[in-house]
Amino acid sequence: MTTPQLPGYEVAPWELRWRWLDLDALRRTESTFALSNGHIGFRGSFEEGEPSGLPGTYLNGFYERRPLPYAEAGYGYPEDGQTVVNVTDGKIIRLLVEDEPVDMRYGSAPRHERVLDFRSGTLRRHTEWVSPTGRRVRITSERLVSFTQRAIAAIHYEVEPLDGQAQLVVQSELLANEPIEREGGDPRVAAVLEGALVSDFAVGEGNRAVLGHHTRKSGLRMAAAMDHEVDAPGPIWTENRTEEDLARLSVATEVPRGHKLALTKYVAYGWSSQRSPQALRAQVEAALAGARQSGWRGLLDEQRAYLDDFWEAADVEIDGDAELQQAVRFALFHVLQAGARGETRAIPAKGLTGPGYDGHAFWDTETFVLPLLTYTVPDAARSALQWRHSTLDKARNRAAQLGQAGAAFPWRSINGEECSGYWPAGTAAFHVNADVADATARYLAATGDKEFEASTGLELLVETARLWTSLGHHDTHGRFRIDGVTGPDEYTAVVDNNVFTNLMAQRNLHEAAAHCELRPEVARELGVDEEETARWRDAADRMMVPYDEMLEVHPQSERFTRHAQWDFANTPPKNYPLLLHYPYFDLYRKQVVKQADLVLAMWLRGDAFTPEQKARNMAYYEALTVRDSSLSSCVQAVLNAEVGHLELAYDYLGEAALADLHDIYQNVHQGLHIAALSGAWIAAVAGFGGMRDHGGTLSFAPRLPPELSRIAFRICFNDSRICVTIRRDEAIYALLDGPSLHTSHHGKPIVLTQGQPITLPIPPPPQNPPPRQPVGRAPARRRLQPAPGG
């Protein structure tokens, strides 16, 4: 059974279904119905090419450069920006029925539905179309971007006449430099993307074609190729035509009623900064050969098997809220798509679902996405960290440019170079270094990956630690201070001793020293000696963590609690997000929080706070946090669950999970919020599951909100796979496979052994006064509605 749910998606546990034609919603559904494998990204546009909202095809890491102009130049300002390029579109299969182009803007579509299937990993479409002259056809299609064959996407497209024999013509295309309307007021971006691809070659023969292009500024080369299988009831006529920016295979045939024309299209992509056009052509043609050998059915079977393994390791089951169940699986599926086959490329903030944020990756990856991947698809987490490691030379150069030691990772980037032109939120956000180190240490603790530790992990920990001892200093009281930085909250910039930054740097320093002791031979190769590790430990032990004794809370940064509070009561709802309506000058000197900052510290460094401090801090910062960032709600869910505000945590879980399905931030047309989607898992597993991994030790403190009757989730840890099932009064821990695992339940140590599940009672939650939010900024309530007459 499915139930309709606005704004157009039906609620079902394993799919996202949209049952009617709504051209005004195209931009949103092109994002939600996007397919990707971390290397190739297809937005969910119609095969017929038009109408479209914001068509997009992306290759991870393929970008164009553009200048970053400044009204006043300054030393150390980044000179170039990077913008993701909409590459050659291989999705297009135009259709003509008796000379009439199929276009959903004309005629009518009495039946139309699209289904994103989380288990098959495909997007299916069923449309009955009536042409302006009354001809009726049924169009069915299914597409995939392969998880198993990284360079391959494929589409199976069928057309059936419904009112008698019809002449059908399909035109399968590769189209480069397709026109795209660019939103925003920056004409430089539009100029860069206008005709971004320059032709290298165009060849076609039989049912196959290949186009090669390069970018003007970044010097990257790419190739796209297509091949086809055609099945028709009678004779067919074909023509293969190629131009610089277009390859088109036309197929014409007469199809009687009750029969179908079927076209299977295989598309291959490759790009490189160094390889020749000829080598790229050979690469994509080889990929096509592999796809043809597998065939459409083989690709489907491989996709299903890959996802069966994923769901076995990562599924989260929720009883009591069907919409939330769907949203969490939607989130998990899209996060997998963003990171599965990135293979030493970044995981962009929008994945490969749209051009938002210019295709850049942020610290979102390490802090929000990698916890999920580390415990479900650790190979993908490893790959993302390898991308960071591959950019170390750029990070070292940036640190040297800023007069610092070690490495300074960028605030936003595609290739590892800083491309944020706003230095208070960008360059000053040195916490990115600690976020990278935290993700590295978590991965090492969860996997015991010794090879990664020696080749990659230790160097990441060392170079990030070196930045802190260079950036910070000891004051006259012997405390180690880190001044003039920006924490996660972008409404409070360039501050002294941001608590999140300092505590995360403290962990970074301790982890670097500990891993150097475990790997002394690698440490020596990196130039680390005992004197340096002693300096790291001293800085960590003396790290300044501000505390307001009068208010009995931690200020987000030094002197933060002395600032005037923002006038929330007189801020109209239309003026959110605040950064679009008020000067940063005013935001920076007021107590107003864009996104969880100190609260984020209490999750990732929960071992540095007492339960009483967490409760008081939560009450204080709930009243200041406006959540103008999609990164906030999941963290607030985690800490509210911990301090006993379970219903509020449930509301925040809903906000994180439904951010894109409900288009809460009104920008889903630019792509999905991958970190917020990861946040749905964080809120469920770290929030209601109470999972923590402080010091590399796994622990749980589960509790359910009254609206839910059960949550069950699976995670991997040190070659063991466990399932945690939470009910209202008890939790069940089961080791599914692997060696015995030591963990704890609400502070009680337990040992999990295969075949011997452990059931333990759940203690009542802490009793703390309910917090308040800024006026008008409370999350939407997810209370169950009483039945009529009930």
Buried (B, 14 or more C-beta within 10 A) or exposed (E): EBEEBEEBBBBBBBBBBBBEBEEEBBBBBBBBBBBBBBBBBBBBBBBBBBBBBBBBBBBBBBBBBBEBEEEEEEEEBBBBBBBBBBBBBBBBBBBBBBEBBBBBEEBBBEEBBBBBBBBBBBBBBBBBBBBEEEBBBBBBBBBBBBBBBBBBBBBBBBBBBBEEBBEBBBBBBBBBBBEBEBBEEBEEBBEBBEEBBBBBBBBBEEBBBBBBBBBEBBEBBBBBBBBBBBEBBEEBEEEBBBEBBBBBBBBBBBBEEEBBBBBBBBBBBBBBEEBEBEEBBBBBBBBBEBBBEBBBEBBBBBBBEBBEEBBEBBBBBBEBBBBBBBBBBBBBBBBBBBBBBBBBBBBBBBBBBBBBBBBBBBBBBBBBBBBBBBBBBBBBBBBBBBBBBBBBEBBBBBBEBBEBBBBBBBBBBBBBBBBBBBBBBBBBBBBBBBBBBBBBBBBBBBBEBEEBBBEBBBBBBBBBBBBBBBBBEEEEEEBBBBBBBBBBBBBBBBBBBBBBBBBBBBBBBBBBBBBBEEBEEBBEEBEBEEEBBEBBBBBBEBBBBBEBEEEEBBBBBBEBBEBEEBEBEEBEEEEBBBBEEBEBEEBBEBBBBBBBBBBBBBBBBBEBBEEEBBBBBBBBBBBBBBBBBBBBBBBBBBBBBBBBBBBBBBBBBBBBBBBBBBBBBEBBBBBBBBBBBBBBBBBBBBBBBBBBBBEBEBBBBBBBBEBBEEBBBBBBBBEBBBBBBBBEEEBBBBBBEBEEBEBBBBEEEBEBEBEEBBEBEBEEBBEBEEBEBBBEBEBEEBEEEEEEEE
